[in-house]
């Protein structure tokens, strides 16, 4: 890494907490040596970061962690998803590759060129994606070893209006979308999330985004790894696109803390 901050950070929680708040898309930071591979000029890059960044989600997770009775662990990406997207498959399994947004993006949210055709993704995958995946795997393994289970809560946001890159943008866009996995999202975890986020308005299921993040070492194998994605519609807590947070952030953090408390016991 040639400039700060580091590309990810594990913020320790209470030793007895099984919960990891995973915040993969909150940063706007692009390392200086990665910037030349992006063809946008500085103004266009700032506009793209406004659209693609899940702004203030790291702050929501931080406030929630402070409110929770048993402090959860936090795994936070400190680099922009325009460097690598740690939640994408780095191979042909990734459906977003169809719109140039696999692990290493080559197109923008508006389907314009981000990186030149023929860009080799491997250097970025080796330098950023694989270390991130290893560290997240180790974090989950540690929670399993210490507490006997792990609960990953993915903290995301999404724009009020669909962006051109969205493959499933025609569905409902509720204030809070809960992304689930048939193996890792138990009915109890889902029910706890619906109750916790009820004060924030309607909660929807798997629209406009579905699924949740589980490191591949555990995916579909370990039922003691629970997982849920929380997608927050941006107009509920910030000025779009890329603007400041508003009073809604506190309410969402309180709800996230309530979810943490519900699944920590």
C-alpha positions as CSV (number, residue, x, y, z in Angstrom):
1,X,0.0,0.0,0.0
2,X,1.5,3.3,-1.1
3,X,-0.8,5.6,0.8
4,X,-3.1,5.6,3.8
5,X,-5.6,4.4,4.8
6,X,-5.1,0.6,4.8
7,X,-7.5,-1.2,2.5
8,X,-9.5,-2.8,5.3
9,X,-9.8,-2.8,9.0
10,X,-11.1,-5.2,11.6
11,X,-12.4,-3.2,14.6
12,X,-12.6,-5.5,17.6
13,X,-15.8,-5.9,19.5
14,X,-16.6,-7.6,22.7
15,X,-14.9,-11.0,23.0
16,X,-18.3,-12.8,23.5
17,X,-20.0,-11.1,20.5
18,X,-20.7,-13.4,17.5
19,X,-21.7,-10.4,15.4
20,X,-19.6,-8.9,12.6
21,X,-20.9,-5.8,11.0
22,X,-19.5,-5.9,7.4
23,X,-19.2,-2.5,5.7
24,X,-17.7,-3.1,2.2
25,X,-18.8,-0.1,0.1
26,X,-18.6,3.0,2.4
27,X,-15.2,4.4,1.3
28,X,-14.3,6.9,-1.5
29,X,-10.5,6.3,-1.1
30,X,-8.6,5.3,-4.2
31,X,-4.9,4.7,-3.7
32,X,-2.6,6.9,-5.8
33,X,-1.2,4.1,-7.8
34,X,-4.6,2.7,-8.7
35,X,-5.9,6.1,-10.0
36,X,-4.1,6.0,-13.4
37,X,-6.0,2.8,-14.4
38,X,-9.3,4.7,-14.2
39,X,-10.0,6.7,-17.3
40,X,-12.4,9.3,-15.8
41,X,-11.2,12.8,-15.2
42,X,-11.3,14.0,-11.6
43,X,-14.7,15.6,-11.8
44,X,-16.3,12.6,-13.4
45,X,-14.7,10.3,-10.9
46,X,-16.1,12.3,-8.0
47,X,-19.6,12.1,-9.6
48,X,-19.2,8.3,-10.0
49,X,-18.1,8.0,-6.4
50,X,-21.2,9.9,-5.4
51,X,-23.4,7.3,-7.1
52,X,-21.4,4.1,-6.3
53,X,-20.4,4.7,-2.7
54,X,-22.6,3.6,0.2
55,X,-22.0,6.9,1.9
56,X,-22.0,7.1,5.7
57,X,-22.7,3.3,6.2
58,X,-19.4,3.0,8.1
59,X,-20.7,5.7,10.4
60,X,-24.1,3.9,10.8
61,X,-22.2,0.8,11.8
62,X,-19.9,2.7,14.2
63,X,-22.8,4.4,16.0
64,X,-24.8,1.1,16.2
65,X,-21.7,-0.6,17.7
66,X,-21.5,2.1,20.4
67,X,-25.2,1.6,21.2
68,X,-25.3,-2.2,21.3
69,X,-25.3,-3.9,24.7
70,X,-22.6,-6.3,23.5
71,X,-20.3,-4.5,21.1
72,X,-20.2,-6.2,17.7
73,X,-17.0,-6.5,15.6
74,X,-16.8,-4.4,12.5
75,X,-15.0,-5.3,9.3
76,X,-14.7,-2.1,7.2
77,X,-13.4,-1.7,3.7
78,X,-11.2,1.4,3.7
79,X,-10.8,1.5,-0.1
80,X,-13.4,2.4,-2.6
81,X,-15.3,-0.4,-4.4
82,X,-13.8,1.1,-7.5
83,X,-10.5,-0.5,-6.5
84,X,-12.0,-3.9,-6.1
85,X,-15.5,-5.0,-5.0
86,X,-14.9,-7.6,-2.2
87,X,-18.4,-8.9,-2.5
88,X,-18.2,-10.0,-6.1
89,X,-17.0,-13.3,-7.4
90,X,-13.6,-12.8,-9.1
91,X,-14.7,-15.2,-11.9
92,X,-17.5,-16.2,-14.3
93,X,-19.9,-16.9,-11.4
94,X,-20.5,-13.2,-11.0
95,X,-23.6,-12.0,-12.9
96,X,-22.5,-8.4,-12.6
97,X,-19.6,-9.1,-15.0
98,X,-22.3,-8.7,-17.7
99,X,-22.4,-5.0,-17.0
100,X,-18.6,-4.6,-16.4
101,X,-19.0,-4.7,-12.6
102,X,-17.3,-7.9,-11.5
103,X,-14.7,-7.9,-8.8
104,X,-12.8,-5.2,-10.8
105,X,-15.2,-2.7,-12.4
106,X,-14.6,-1.7,-16.1
107,X,-17.8,0.3,-16.4
108,X,-19.6,2.9,-14.3
109,X,-23.0,3.0,-12.8
110,X,-24.2,4.6,-16.0
111,X,-22.5,1.9,-18.1
112,X,-19.7,4.2,-19.4
113,X,-16.1,3.3,-19.6
114,X,-14.3,3.2,-16.2
115,X,-11.2,1.2,-17.1
116,X,-9.9,0.5,-20.6
117,X,-11.0,-2.6,-22.4
118,X,-8.5,-5.4,-22.0
119,X,-7.5,-4.2,-18.5
120,X,-6.1,-7.2,-16.6
121,X,-7.9,-7.5,-13.2
122,X,-5.5,-9.9,-11.7
123,X,-3.0,-7.4,-10.1
124,X,-5.9,-5.7,-8.2
125,X,-7.4,-9.0,-7.3
126,X,-4.1,-10.3,-5.9
127,X,-3.3,-7.1,-4.1
128,X,-6.7,-6.1,-2.6
129,X,-9.4,-8.8,-3.2
130,X,-7.6,-11.9,-1.9
131,X,-6.1,-10.3,1.3
132,X,-9.6,-8.9,2.1
133,X,-11.2,-12.3,1.6
134,X,-8.6,-14.0,3.7
135,X,-9.0,-11.5,6.5
136,X,-12.8,-11.7,6.5
137,X,-12.5,-15.5,6.5
138,X,-10.2,-15.4,9.5
139,X,-12.5,-13.0,11.3
140,X,-15.5,-15.3,10.9
141,X,-13.4,-18.3,11.9
142,X,-12.3,-16.5,15.1
143,X,-15.9,-15.8,16.1
144,X,-16.8,-19.4,15.5
145,X,-13.9,-20.6,17.6
146,X,-14.6,-18.2,20.5
147,X,-18.4,-18.1,20.6
148,X,-19.5,-21.2,18.6
149,X,-21.3,-19.2,15.9
150,X,-21.0,-16.1,13.7
151,X,-23.5,-13.6,12.5
152,X,-22.5,-11.4,9.5
153,X,-24.7,-8.3,9.0
154,X,-23.8,-6.6,5.7
155,X,-24.4,-2.8,5.9
156,X,-25.2,-1.2,2.5
157,X,-27.2,1.6,1.0
158,X,-28.9,2.1,-2.4
159,X,-30.2,5.1,-4.4
160,X,-33.8,6.1,-4.4
161,X,-34.0,5.9,-8.2
162,X,-32.5,2.9,-10.1
163,X,-29.2,3.4,-11.8
164,X,-28.5,2.0,-15.3
165,X,-26.1,-0.7,-14.0
166,X,-28.8,-2.4,-11.8
167,X,-29.8,-5.7,-13.2
168,X,-33.0,-6.0,-11.0
169,X,-33.9,-2.4,-10.6
170,X,-37.5,-2.7,-11.6
171,X,-38.8,-4.1,-8.3
172,X,-39.8,-2.4,-5.0
173,X,-37.4,0.0,-3.4
174,X,-38.5,0.1,0.3
175,X,-36.8,2.2,3.0
176,X,-34.9,-1.0,4.2
177,X,-34.3,-4.0,1.9
178,X,-33.2,-7.2,3.6
179,X,-31.1,-9.4,1.5
180,X,-31.2,-13.1,2.4
181,X,-29.6,-16.4,1.6
182,X,-31.6,-19.7,1.8
183,X,-28.9,-21.4,3.8
184,X,-27.4,-18.7,6.0
185,X,-30.4,-16.5,6.8
186,X,-32.6,-18.2,9.4
187,X,-36.2,-17.3,9.9
188,X,-35.3,-16.1,13.4
189,X,-32.6,-13.7,12.0
190,X,-35.0,-12.3,9.4
191,X,-37.7,-11.8,12.0
192,X,-35.3,-10.0,14.3
193,X,-34.3,-7.7,11.5
194,X,-37.9,-6.9,10.5
195,X,-38.7,-6.0,14.1
196,X,-35.6,-4.0,14.6
197,X,-36.0,-1.9,11.5
198,X,-39.8,-1.4,11.8
199,X,-39.3,2.1,13.2
200,X,-37.6,3.1,9.9
201,X,-40.6,2.3,7.7
202,X,-41.4,-0.6,5.4
203,X,-38.9,-3.5,5.2
204,X,-38.8,-5.4,1.9
205,X,-37.2,-8.7,0.9
206,X,-34.5,-9.2,-1.7
207,X,-35.5,-6.2,-3.9
208,X,-33.8,-4.3,-5.4
209,X,-30.8,-6.3,-4.2
210,X,-30.7,-9.9,-2.9
211,X,-28.4,-12.3,-1.2
212,X,-25.8,-11.7,1.4
213,X,-22.0,-12.1,1.9
214,X,-20.4,-15.2,3.4
215,X,-16.8,-16.1,2.9
216,X,-16.5,-19.0,0.5
217,X,-14.9,-21.3,3.1
218,X,-18.2,-21.3,5.0
219,X,-20.7,-20.6,2.2
220,X,-23.4,-23.4,2.0
221,X,-21.3,-25.5,4.5
222,X,-21.6,-24.0,8.0
223,X,-25.1,-23.3,9.3
224,X,-23.6,-21.8,12.4
225,X,-22.6,-18.8,10.2
226,X,-25.7,-16.6,9.9
227,X,-25.8,-13.8,7.4
228,X,-28.1,-11.0,6.4
229,X,-27.7,-8.0,4.1
230,X,-29.2,-4.7,5.2
231,X,-29.8,-2.3,2.3
232,X,-30.8,1.2,3.3
233,X,-32.5,3.5,0.8
234,X,-30.4,6.6,0.8
235,X,-33.1,9.3,1.0
236,X,-33.9,8.0,4.5
237,X,-30.7,9.3,5.9
238,X,-28.7,11.5,3.5
239,X,-28.8,13.9,0.6
240,X,-28.4,12.1,-2.7
241,X,-26.1,11.6,-4.4
242,X,-23.0,11.6,-2.2
243,X,-24.2,14.4,0.1
244,X,-24.2,14.8,3.9
245,X,-26.0,12.6,6.4
246,X,-29.2,13.8,8.1
247,X,-31.1,13.0,11.2
248,X,-32.2,9.6,9.8
249,X,-28.8,8.2,10.4
250,X,-29.3,8.1,14.2
251,X,-32.6,6.2,13.8
252,X,-31.1,3.7,11.5
253,X,-28.1,3.2,13.8
254,X,-30.5,2.6,16.7
255,X,-32.4,-0.1,14.6
256,X,-29.1,-1.7,13.6
257,X,-28.1,-1.8,17.3
258,X,-31.4,-3.4,18.2
259,X,-30.8,-6.1,15.6
260,X,-27.3,-6.7,17.0
261,X,-28.7,-7.0,20.5
262,X,-31.4,-9.4,19.3
263,X,-28.9,-11.8,17.7
264,X,-26.1,-11.5,20.2
265,X,-27.7,-13.5,23.0
